Amino acid sequence: MDSDYIKIFSGNFLISNRIKAELMDIGITPVIKDETESGRLAGFPSAMQGVQEIYVQSEEADKAKSVVDRVTAITDSE
């Protein structure tokens, strides 16, 4: 099965939430993959605590990556 989604970010919960909010503000609806939460719901622990992955549709990837770059630059300087 081919996927029309591209991973644009992998990192901690706080930065992921900020990126998600910024993407939503410009009309991009991201898909968030959270192995910790998935494992918890299934009854299994995850080795990667607090790490989330953000995916967007491929045609929105360039616009979304600029948001990721901006947010990560801001959080790196804080």
TORZA-794606 format. One line per 3 residues: number of its first residue (from 1); their letters; for each residue z, x, y of C-alpha. Coordinates in steps of 0.1 Angstrom, whole numbers, plus 5000, padded with zeros to 4 digits. Each point is the difference from the previous one (the first is absolute). Layout:
! TORZA-794606
NUM	a	Z:X:Y; ...
***
This chain:
! TORZA-794606
1	mds	5000:5000:5000; 4990:5014:5034; 5025:4998:5028
4	dyi	4991:4993:5037; 5033:5015:5011; 5008:5035:5011
7	kif	5034:5017:5002; 5007:5011:5036; 5037:5009:4998
10	sgn	5027:5009:4976; 5035:5006:5013; 5034:4986:5007
13	fli	5009:4963:5006; 5008:5003:5037; 4967:5016:5010
16	snr	4981:4977:4977; 5015:4970:5017; 4991:5013:5034
19	ika	4964:5007:4989; 4998:4965:4984; 5011:4984:5033
22	elm	4975:5020:5020; 4972:4991:4976; 5009:4963:5001
25	dig	5000:5001:5038; 4963:5011:5000; 4990:4975:4973
28	itp	5001:5022:4969; 5019:4986:4971; 5012:5029:4978
31	vik	5010:4999:4964; 5034:5017:4993; 5007:5015:4966
34	det	5037:5007:4994; 5007:5016:4966; 5037:4998:5006
37	esg	5000:4962:5006; 4975:4994:4971; 5022:5020:4977
40	rla	5032:4983:5011; 4984:4965:4994; 4989:5011:4966
43	gfp	5034:5015:4991; 4989:5037:5001; 5011:5027:5024
46	sam	4973:5018:5020; 5000:5038:5005; 4985:4996:5035
49	qgv	5027:4982:5019; 4990:4985:5034; 4964:5011:4999
52	qei	4973:4975:5008; 4963:5002:5000; 4978:4981:5025
55	yvq	4965:4989:4992; 4974:4983:5022; 4965:4987:4994
58	see	4974:5028:5001; 4982:4987:5030; 5033:5001:5020
61	adk	5010:5034:4988; 4988:5021:5031; 5018:4976:5024
64	aks	5031:5000:4978; 5001:5038:4996; 5001:5004:5038
67	vvd	5031:4977:5000; 5016:5021:4973; 4993:5032:5019
70	rvt	5015:4987:5032; 5031:4986:4983; 5006:5031:4979
73	ait	4995:5022:5031; 5026:4980:5019; 5025:5000:4971
76	dse	4995:5038:4995; 5009:5006:5036; 5032:4978:5000
***
